[in-house]
């Protein structure tokens, strides 16, 4: 029953896209298949064979959900901007409903920062001097009331996943996320 639901929910094209992301992320980390399997086990405590990773990367068969959870939990797979993908992203990709518009990229940056620093939204808002409600809106992929000011404040805490350094400015966040300054409320 479970495999039947997965095959109707996940598409073969979606599984191919997910496999390509896992492969390119693994290669970007300079991991062999065996090293990736060891990394996933070290990070999650779940053993996955290198052959299973190979099957996922080559879209041969239908991956088991718990295998995808382990891969996602290890944070080995990232989107093209370097933001770690979670199991919900994996599901969206496999079902071909994954979208990363500029506001979703910003929301993912906020959520990745919360996770890496083990912060709550309230803690992040206090750290950068934002109103909680504004940070909540941004974390949900929506513009806040004073979006431009909020981006300036976020520049002091958000880490660029490509460089490992804080963005430092609203402009650098906007460039990374693909936000056009003419397309938001505060412009």
Secondary structure, DSSP 8 states (H G I E B T S, - for coil): -HHHHHHHHS-HHHHHHHHHHHHHHHHHTT--HHHHHHHHHHHHS----HHHHHHHHTT-S---HHHHHHHHHHT--B-TTS-B--HHHHHHHHTT-----HHHHHHHHHHHHHHHHT--HHHHHHHHT--HHHHHHHHTT---TTHHHHHHHHTTT-B-TTTSSB--SHHHHHHHHT--GGGSTT-
